[in-house]
Amino acid sequence: MSETNTFRVQGNAKLSGSITPQGAKNEALQVISAVLLTDQKIIMKNVPDILDVRRLIDLLKGLGVKVERLSKSDYSFEASEIDLDYIASPEYQKTAKRIRGSVMLMGPMIARYGKAFMPKPGGDKIGRRRLDTHINGFHKLGAKFDFDKERESYFLGGDDLRGSFILMDEISVTGTANILMAAVLTEGTTTIYNAACEPYLQQLCRMLISMGAKIDGVGSNKLIIYGVDHLSGTTHTIQPDFIEIGSFIGLAAMTQSELTISGGGKADLGIIPSVFNLIGVEVEIKGDDIYIPAQEVYDIQSFIDGSIMTIYDSPWPGFTPDLISILLVVATQANGSVLIHQKMFESRLFFVDKLIDMGAKIILCDPHRATVIGLGRSQNLRAIEMTSPDIRAGVSLLIAALSADGTSLIHNIQQIDRGYQDIDVRLNALGAQIERI
């Protein structure tokens, strides 16, 4: 992956062909963290080759996990000998701070080794993303918690964990995953109520069950975990990334392109296709593939009483917050108006100022709501120079740039590289002109 930090994007792109989605980023961060739960070998397939995953694997290597890359997307992991002193090293802290997913190493470490140390993690700049839910869950299991303000790091100790009833104070995906991984090796029965039930969590549960864990309620908001003494190795295949699939749907619509997303129908898409339908985008599932026809125009629906359509994010099986930015960009060229309500993160809509500079008609009501008045193809967006604030906004701006008149520059593209594998190479193969400079 190149170290260059800017995309030069030629607009008025017309793409065509077939593209295969990568393995799911959010699932990968969870299941790769789970390799610490056993001393036996785990084979992981369809691992996305993205920056966040690379950083997590580097953390595991530093801890002493034997990592072998079997192919571009397949790995073997064996956590038979772990150097726990490494977690206090400056090198570990520096890398862990750069990836928010590193927090999910705490659950496996406290379950298997009775202690965990984690610097305050970084990641996207999309508002407050507190760790209280994680810490409260560990505390219910009997762990002791300490936060070092000077070093900005968390320490958990728990030599005598016991199963417990845990009522989550928020539906946190990473919080549920972390507590789940701690509970599978904790003596007794643990109930996690108000648990997240995203496909990522379901996949993590299936992997843990294949390793010997005992979990009831997979796919629901109530998980019951019966602790076991040890877990064995397994082979696990990561699902196609439905966030990337949604990004490609939006890209096809915005650039009036005919695209086939090969294998995209294998993912658990939930209501994603029907939400795109609300703004007029046609999505056809053909077996394991998804077909997006070229559309010159698409019309935003209204509610039955004629009021303006409102689209908002919510925990699964609601519409994922990771696609709100994509949907907003696509709506800028639709016929009609829509209110986009980003409920779950307070700063994710701030990138719309770049779209307004490009000529989009958007009213930012507050940090959570934006009204989009579609241009209906009456005029194209115009190219500008901009900076990517986070992964999803970065790809949304890339989609906007590909549809715009002229040549755009997008800086800080390492944010895009954190979540999208070789996105420039893959889109260029479809006819885009994206250059790293």
SULRA-V195388 format. One record per residue. N is the residue number from 1. RES is the residue in one small letter. PHI is phi in degrees with one decimal (none if undefined). OMEGA is omega as a letter, one per 20 degrees, with the letter a starting at -180 (none if undefined). BURIAL is b if it has 16 or more other C-alpha atoms within 10 Angstrom, else e. Layout:
[[N RES PHI OMEGA BURIAL] [N RES PHI OMEGA BURIAL]]
This chain:
[[1 m none a e] [2 s -68.7 r e] [3 e -90.7 r e] [4 t -63.9 a e] [5 n -116.9 a e] [6 t -138.8 r b] [7 f -99.6 r b] [8 r -101.2 a b] [9 v -118.7 r b] [10 q -83.5 a b] [11 g -80.9 a b] [12 n 52.8 a b] [13 a -74.1 r b] [14 k -121.9 a b] [15 l -100.5 r b] [16 s -160.0 r b] [17 g 123.4 a e] [18 s -123.7 r b] [19 i -134.8 a b] [20 t -102.7 r b] [21 p -69.9 r b] [22 q -73.1 r b] [23 g -66.1 a b] [24 a -67.0 r b] [25 k -57.3 a b] [26 n -67.1 r b] [27 e -67.1 a b] [28 a -58.2 a b] [29 l -62.3 r b] [30 q -75.5 a b] [31 v -70.9 r b] [32 i -69.7 r b] [33 s -60.8 a b] [34 a -69.8 r b] [35 v -65.5 r b] [36 l -71.5 a b] [37 l -81.1 a b] [38 t -142.0 r b] [39 d -93.2 a b] [40 q -97.3 a b] [41 k -73.9 r b] [42 i -121.9 r b] [43 i -98.8 a b] [44 m -117.6 a b] [45 k -112.7 r b] [46 n 62.1 r b] [47 v -79.3 r b] [48 p -70.6 a b] [49 d -90.7 a b] [50 i -126.9 a b] [51 l -61.4 a b] [52 d -62.1 r b] [53 v -67.6 r b] [54 r -59.5 a e] [55 r -65.1 r b] [56 l -64.3 r b] [57 i -63.9 r b] [58 d -62.6 r b] [59 l -61.6 a b] [60 l -64.5 r b] [61 k -60.6 r b] [62 g -62.1 r b] [63 l -74.3 r b] [64 g 106.8 r b] [65 v -66.8 r b] [66 k -79.1 a b] [67 v -116.5 r b] [68 e -126.1 r e] [69 r -88.0 a e] [70 l -84.4 r e] [71 s -160.6 a e] [72 k -59.0 a e] [73 s -122.5 a e] [74 d -119.9 a b] [75 y -135.2 r b] [76 s -119.1 r b] [77 f -126.6 r b] [78 e -140.8 a b] [79 a -98.9 a b] [80 s -84.8 r e] [81 e -132.5 a e] [82 i -113.3 r b] [83 d -97.0 a e] [84 l -68.4 r b] [85 d -65.9 a e] [86 y -63.7 a b] [87 i -68.6 r b] [88 a -96.6 a e] [89 s -79.2 r e] [90 p -59.1 a e] [91 e -63.2 r e] [92 y -63.4 a b] [93 q -61.3 a b] [94 k -62.8 a e] [95 t -70.1 a b] [96 a -63.7 a b] [97 k -67.7 a b] [98 r -90.1 a b] [99 i -139.3 a b] [100 r -66.0 a b] [101 g -62.8 a b] [102 s -63.1 r b] [103 v -62.1 a b] [104 m -77.3 r b] [105 l -79.3 a b] [106 m -65.9 a b] [107 g -59.9 r b] [108 p -60.7 a b] [109 m -68.2 a b] [110 i -71.1 r b] [111 a -69.3 a b] [112 r -93.2 a b] [113 y -117.4 r e] [114 g 80.1 r b] [115 k -157.2 r b] [116 a -151.9 a b] [117 f -132.8 a b] [118 m -145.8 r b] [119 p -68.4 r b] [120 k -59.7 a b] [121 p -78.9 r b] [122 g -104.4 a b] [123 g 118.8 a b] [124 d -71.4 r b] [125 k -96.0 a e] [126 i -129.3 r b] [127 g 98.0 a e] [128 r -67.9 r e] [129 r -135.2 a e] [130 r -73.7 a e] [131 l -104.7 a e] [132 d -55.8 a e] [133 t -61.4 r b] [134 h -61.8 a b] [135 i -63.7 r b] [136 n -62.0 r b] [137 g -65.7 r b] [138 f -62.4 r b] [139 h -61.8 r b] [140 k -62.6 r b] [141 l -80.0 r b] [142 g 109.0 a b] [143 a -78.8 r b] [144 k -102.2 a b] [145 f -121.8 r b] [146 d -145.0 r e] [147 f -118.3 r e] [148 d -92.3 a e] [149 k -63.7 a e] [150 e -64.5 a e] [151 r -94.0 a e] [152 e 50.4 a e] [153 s -138.2 a b] [154 y -107.3 r b] [155 f -126.0 r b] [156 l -123.1 r b] [157 g -123.2 a b] [158 g -163.5 a b] [159 d -83.8 a e] [160 d -136.0 a e] [161 l -74.6 r b] [162 r -136.8 r b] [163 g -58.7 a b] [164 s -154.9 r b] [165 f -90.8 a e] [166 i -122.8 r b] [167 l -98.0 a b] [168 m -65.5 r b] [169 d -81.0 r e] [170 e -151.8 a e] [171 i -84.7 a b] [172 s -99.9 r b] [173 v -66.6 a b] [174 t -68.2 r b] [175 g -63.6 r b] [176 t -61.7 a b] [177 a -61.1 a b] [178 n -63.5 a b] [179 i -68.2 r b] [180 l -58.7 a b] [181 m -66.6 r b] [182 a -70.0 a b] [183 a -73.7 a b] [184 v -64.9 r b] [185 l -108.2 a b] [186 t -98.3 a b] [187 e -60.3 r b] [188 g 95.8 a e] [189 t -107.3 r b] [190 t -115.8 r b] [191 t -113.2 r b] [192 i -109.0 a b] [193 y -105.9 a b] [194 n 66.1 r b] [195 a -75.8 r b] [196 a -68.8 a b] [197 c -133.1 r b] [198 e -54.2 r b] [199 p -52.7 r b] [200 y -58.9 a b] [201 l -66.0 r b] [202 q -62.7 r b] [203 q -65.5 r b] [204 l -59.4 r b] [205 c -61.3 a b] [206 r -63.2 r b] [207 m -65.1 a b] [208 l -62.9 r b] [209 i -63.9 r b] [210 s -67.1 r b] [211 m -87.9 r b] [212 g 114.8 r b] [213 a -71.6 r b] [214 k -116.7 a b] [215 i -134.8 r b] [216 d -109.8 r e] [217 g 88.7 a e] [218 v -59.2 a b] [219 g 93.0 r b] [220 s -111.0 r b] [221 n -94.2 r b] [222 k -134.5 r b] [223 l -101.8 r b] [224 i -117.3 a b] [225 i -115.4 r b] [226 y -102.9 a b] [227 g -60.8 r b] [228 v -121.6 a b] [229 d -76.3 a e] [230 h -155.6 r e] [231 l -121.6 a b] [232 s -106.0 r b] [233 g -75.6 a b] [234 t -164.7 r b] [235 t -119.4 a e] [236 h -132.8 r b] [237 t -111.8 a b] [238 i -77.5 a b] [239 q -67.5 r b] [240 p -58.9 a b] [241 d -79.4 a b] [242 f -72.0 r b] [243 i -71.1 r b] [244 e -66.8 r b] [245 i -60.2 r b] [246 g -62.6 r b] [247 s -64.2 r b] [248 f -69.1 r b] [249 i -61.2 r b] [250 g -64.1 r b] [251 l -61.5 a b] [252 a -61.1 a b] [253 a -64.4 a b] [254 m -67.1 a b] [255 t -99.9 a b] [256 q 54.2 a b] [257 s -107.2 r b] [258 e -99.0 a b] [259 l -130.6 r b] [260 t -115.5 r b] [261 i -96.7 a b] [262 s -72.8 a b] [263 g 78.7 a b] [264 g -66.5 a b] [265 g -71.3 r b] [266 k -77.7 a b] [267 a -79.1 r b] [268 d -83.7 a e] [269 l -88.5 a b] [270 g 56.3 a b] [271 i -93.5 a e] [272 i -55.4 r b] [273 p -60.7 a b] [274 s -70.4 r e] [275 v -70.2 r b] [276 f -62.8 r b] [277 n -59.9 a b] [278 l -62.7 r b] [279 i -103.1 r b] [280 g 92.9 a b] [281 v -85.1 a b] [282 e -83.0 r b] [283 v -131.9 a b] [284 e -114.9 r e] [285 i -96.5 a e] [286 k -118.6 a e] [287 g 64.9 r e] [288 d -87.9 a e] [289 d -107.9 r b] [290 i -119.9 a b] [291 y -113.5 r b] [292 i -116.8 r b] [293 p -74.3 r b] [294 a -68.2 a b] [295 q -123.5 r b] [296 e -72.1 r e] [297 v -133.6 r e] [298 y -145.2 a b] [299 d -108.8 r b] [300 i -73.7 r b] [301 q -75.0 r b] [302 s -119.6 r b] [303 f -68.7 a e] [304 i -56.3 a e] [305 d -82.7 r e] [306 g 89.3 a e] [307 s -75.6 a e] [308 i -61.9 r b] [309 m -64.3 r b] [310 t -118.6 r b] [311 i -121.0 a b] [312 y -136.8 r b] [313 d -94.3 r b] [314 s -163.7 r e] [315 p -58.0 r b] [316 w -54.6 j b] [317 p -91.1 r b] [318 g -73.6 a e] [319 f -76.2 a b] [320 t -66.3 r b] [321 p -63.5 a b] [322 d -69.9 r b] [323 l -111.1 r b] [324 i -61.7 a b] [325 s -62.5 r b] [326 i -63.2 a b] [327 l -61.8 a b] [328 l -61.8 r b] [329 v -62.0 a b] [330 v -62.3 a b] [331 a -65.3 a b] [332 t -65.2 r b] [333 q -111.2 r b] [334 a -83.5 r b] [335 n -89.8 r b] [336 g 112.6 a b] [337 s -127.8 a b] [338 v -148.7 r b] [339 l -98.0 r b] [340 i -97.0 a b] [341 h -117.4 r b] [342 q -91.0 a b] [343 k -79.3 a e] [344 m -88.7 r b] [345 f -134.2 a b] [346 e -88.3 a b] [347 s -122.5 a b] [348 r -74.8 a b] [349 l -95.1 a b] [350 f -67.3 r b] [351 f -72.0 a b] [352 v -66.0 r b] [353 d -61.7 r e] [354 k -66.9 r b] [355 l -67.0 r b] [356 i -63.8 r b] [357 d -62.9 r e] [358 m -81.6 r b] [359 g 108.6 r b] [360 a -70.1 r b] [361 k -100.4 a b] [362 i -136.1 r b] [363 i -110.2 r e] [364 l -83.7 a b] [365 c -73.0 a e] [366 d -167.1 a e] [367 p -59.7 a b] [368 h -110.7 a b] [369 r -131.9 r b] [370 a -140.2 r b] [371 t -99.7 a b] [372 v -107.2 r b] [373 i -102.9 a b] [374 g -63.0 r b] [375 l -81.1 r b] [376 g 58.1 a b] [377 r 65.0 r e] [378 s -66.7 r e] [379 q -154.5 r e] [380 n -79.0 r b] [381 l -65.3 r b] [382 r -112.0 a b] [383 a -68.9 r b] [384 i -144.2 r b] [385 e -101.6 a e] [386 m -149.2 a b] [387 t -129.1 r b] [388 s -82.1 a b] [389 p -84.8 r b] [390 d -156.0 a b] [391 i -58.5 a b] [392 r -72.9 r b] [393 a -62.9 r b] [394 g -59.7 r b] [395 v -69.9 r b] [396 s -62.1 r b] [397 l -66.6 r b] [398 l -63.5 r b] [399 i -63.4 r b] [400 a -61.4 a b] [401 a -64.7 a b] [402 l -65.6 a b] [403 s -93.4 a b] [404 a -82.5 r b] [405 d -82.3 r b] [406 g 101.3 a b] [407 t -113.9 a b] [408 s -102.3 r b] [409 l -116.4 r b] [410 i -119.1 r b] [411 h -92.4 r b] [412 n 61.7 a b] [413 i -75.7 r b] [414 q -62.5 r b] [415 q -63.3 r b] [416 i -67.2 a b] [417 d -63.0 r b] [418 r -63.3 a b] [419 g -124.9 a b] [420 y -126.7 a b] [421 q -78.7 r b] [422 d 45.5 a b] [423 i -61.8 r b] [424 d -67.9 a b] [425 v -63.3 a e] [426 r -69.1 r b] [427 l -75.4 r b] [428 n -62.7 r e] [429 a -66.7 r e] [430 l -95.5 r b] [431 g 119.3 r e] [432 a -73.6 r b] [433 q -126.7 a b] [434 i -121.1 a b] [435 e -122.8 r e] [436 r -83.9 a b] [437 i -127.9 none e]]
